[in-house]
Amino acid sequence: RAASAIGKEPGQKTFIEYAIDYSKANAPLAQDLYNDDVGNSGMFLCSPLARTITGVTLYVDNGLHAMGMAIDSESMSDRNQ
């Protein structure tokens, strides 16, 4: 992962690892998210199928953006230890 070095301390999860765990635990669509999913969304927007779509923010996050942040999520339980 490109961001795996952010905040890396020996024996600790990185911020991106916490974010992935949080997403898996709380996103409405309980599935892995891949870089191809983002690329496919971009390809769709460039295709004739999206010719009438303008000025939209397209979230590719398994629906997590609609849920808000749950600070009491089990995936974050060991974050501040």
Backbone hydrogen bonds in HBPLUS format (Angstrom, degrees):
<---DONOR---> <-ACCEPTOR-->    atom                        ^
c    i                          cat <-CA-CA->   ^        H-A-AA   ^      H-
h    n   atom  resd res      DA  || num        DHA   H-A  angle D-A-AA Bond
n    s   type  num  typ     dist DA aas  dist angle  dist       angle   num
A0004-SER N   A0001-ARG O   3.29 MM   3  5.26 167.0  2.31 107.7 109.4     1
A0006-ILE N   A0003-ALA O   3.17 MM   3  5.65 163.2  2.20 116.0 121.0     2
A0008-LYS N   A0005-ALA O   3.38 MM   3  5.31 157.3  2.44 123.0 116.6     3
A0012-GLN N   A0009-GLU O   2.99 MM   3  5.39 159.2  2.03 144.0 141.4     4
A0017-GLU N   A0014-THR O   3.12 MM   3  5.18 123.0  2.46  96.7 110.9     5
A0018-TYR N   A0014-THR O   3.12 MM   4  6.53 153.8  2.19 151.0 157.7     6
A0019-ALA N   A0015-PHE O   2.91 MM   4  6.22 156.1  1.96 150.2 157.6     7
A0020-ILE N   A0016-ILE O   2.92 MM   4  6.13 153.9  1.99 145.5 151.7     8
A0021-ASP N   A0017-GLU O   3.01 MM   4  6.18 163.8  2.04 146.2 150.8     9
A0022-TYR N   A0018-TYR O   2.84 MM   4  6.02 157.4  1.89 149.8 156.5    10
A0023-SER N   A0019-ALA O   2.94 MM   4  6.10 158.5  1.99 144.4 150.2    11
A0024-LYS N   A0020-ILE O   2.98 MM   4  6.20 164.6  2.00 153.5 157.1    12
A0025-ALA N   A0021-ASP O   3.03 MM   4  6.18 148.8  2.13 143.5 151.9    13
A0026-ASN N   A0022-TYR O   2.95 MM   4  6.00 138.7  2.12 148.8 159.1    14
A0027-ALA N   A0023-SER O   2.94 MM   4  5.30 155.5  2.00 147.2 147.7    15
A0029-LEU N   A0062-ASN O   3.16 MM  33  5.02 161.9  2.20 155.2 151.2    16
A0031-GLN N   A0029-LEU O   2.81 MM   2  5.76 123.2  2.13 115.5  98.7    17
A0037-ASP N   A0034-TYR O   2.96 MM   3  5.37 137.7  2.15 107.1 118.2    18
A0039-GLY N   A0035-ASN O   3.03 MM   4  6.34 164.1  2.06 150.8 155.6    19
A0040-ASN N   A0036-ASP O   2.73 MM   4  5.86 158.6  1.77 149.7 155.2    20
A0041-SER N   A0037-ASP O   3.14 MM   4  6.29 147.2  2.26 136.4 144.5    21
A0042-GLY N   A0038-VAL O   3.07 MM   4  6.41 154.0  2.14 148.0 154.9    22
A0043-MET N   A0039-GLY O   2.85 MM   4  6.17 153.4  1.92 149.0 157.1    23
A0044-PHE N   A0040-ASN O   2.91 MM   4  6.10 153.6  1.98 143.5 150.4    24
A0045-LEU N   A0041-SER O   3.05 MM   4  6.35 159.3  2.10 146.3 151.2    25
A0046-CYS N   A0042-GLY O   3.10 MM   4  6.36 135.8  2.31 140.0 151.7    26
A0046-CYS N   A0043-MET O   3.16 MM   3  5.09 129.5  2.43  93.4 106.9    27
A0047-SER N   A0044-PHE O   3.00 MM   3  5.06 153.1  2.08 104.3 112.9    28
A0050-ALA N   A0047-SER O   3.15 MM   3  5.80 160.4  2.19 117.2 122.1    29
A0051-ARG N   A0048-PRO O   3.22 MM   3  5.10 157.5  2.27 115.0 112.1    30
A0053-ILE N   A0050-ALA O   3.06 MM   3  5.31 167.3  2.08 116.1 119.8    31
A0064-LEU N   A0061-ASP O   3.17 MM   3  5.62 169.8  2.18 116.9 120.1    32
A0066-ALA N   A0063-GLY O   3.20 MM   3  5.79 149.4  2.30 114.3 121.8    33
A0067-MET N   A0064-LEU O   3.01 MM   3  5.34 161.3  2.05 114.5 120.6    34
A0073-SER N   A0070-ALA O   3.16 MM   3  5.54 151.9  2.25 119.8 118.9    35
A0076-MET N   A0073-SER O   3.04 MM   3  5.58 157.9  2.09 113.8 120.5    36
A0077-SER N   A0074-GLU O   3.18 MM   3  5.12 168.8  2.20 108.3 111.0    37
A0079-ARG N   A0076-MET O   3.10 MM   3  5.24 168.7  2.11 116.7 118.9    38
